[in-house]
Amino acid sequence: QVQLVESGGGSVQAGGSLRLSCTASFDTVSSACMTWFRRAPNKGREGVAAIYNIGGNTFYTDSVKGRFTISQDNAKSTVNTVYLQMRDLQFEDAGMYYCALYFGRCPRQLWLGSIYNYWGEGTQVTVSS
């Protein structure tokens, strides 16, 4: 059983920064791709950033490249924490941010949410003027 718990959301002014965290508890150490998605009001779900837990390869959607950084702390064998450092936040970055886990290498269809095995409950990001 895997549990994903997100934290770190909040309200920030445009141009500001936030750091989100997602803690994943594994029963066994596995190869996994951990990905941040977001959903803005009246918009579909969008993949934002992903990291492969073995080797740390990272992937970003074009709109956040240069502003967001995904990283991980997997020093503990059964707990992996993934961070999403977000800088220069814009109004279009607002929404509910979800952490998702796919067992295996990050898949070719990285931003296709339906293939992910586990999801967190989400954390809200609000960007104001």
C-alpha positions, 0 to 999 in steps of 0.5 A: 500500500502506498500513501501520498501526502502533499503539503506546502500549498498556500496563498502567494502574490504573483512573482512569489515562491512556494515549495510543495512537498509530497511524502510517499510511503512504500511497503517495499522499495520500488522503481517509481516515477513521482509526478506533480499535476495541477488542476486550475478552476475550469481547466483540465488536469495538467502535468507539471513536473516529474522525477524518477526515484532511481537516478533522479531524472527530471521532466517539466512541462514547458510552461514551468521550465526555468521557474519550477524545480522538482527534487527528492529525498529518498535517503530512507528506504521506504519513504520518498519525499518529492519537492516542487520548488516554485518561483516567479509564480503567475496567475496561471499557476494557481490551482490544486496541486496533486502528487501522483506515483507510477511504478516503474520508469517515468512513462512515455505518456508522462502527463497522462494521469490515468496511468498513475497508480496512486494519488494524493489528496492535493494541496491548494496554490493561490496566486494573487495580485 
